[in-house]
């Protein structure tokens, strides 16, 4: 059996394991449906999410032209849920992937280098992790104007600490493997070892952690928006809609609270289910190597 056939067999076995995980498939389905709802929905359901309409505030669901009602300034709730989903998903995906990339590179370098380099790099991580992440996000969001790119940078700039610790642990183990030692004995550089051996062999841990990072980033966006530190109006996201709807719920306007809350719960669960499925896949691949 050649290497190419062996690799195909590993991927086929991994796909079978993932398909057998019903929750993982449900997670993929939920994410696809929410992404299609947010990005494709506005193509079929048009609504004005820029100009207020004070003549049509707090319309209940089922009103003609407003299937999910309107909010306190006349925005159509269904259209706003679509637009808010775009912001939440884009920021969550981008910030989660940014955190994963930065954390992977940082942890791989620290773990492979060892010694004083590892000590200094990981003390930086420990120092930043000692400060509550939400406090750091709130501080940065209060200093700068929270736009979508800025939210991605703010969340990604502090969410990489967890991946860095995970990959560093993998790197400490991988740097003593025979193929890494042989490469160094033949004159290979540390950079080549990190690029060609450490990161590729830690890819299972990285991919699984990335799904959880995306879920956490979506929650962070919701936290900041709930506290009034999200993207300013007329832009929307699910956390901001949840915050606005909370005060209106006591007035009987339940349709402003439950849809964005359910959407946040569903997409976070979806990425957690996908992460659990991917973890099973890579565990099986490692056992069969």
Order of alpha helices (4+ residues) and beta strands (2+ residues): alpha-alpha-alpha-alpha-alpha-alpha-alpha-alpha-alpha-alpha-alpha-alpha
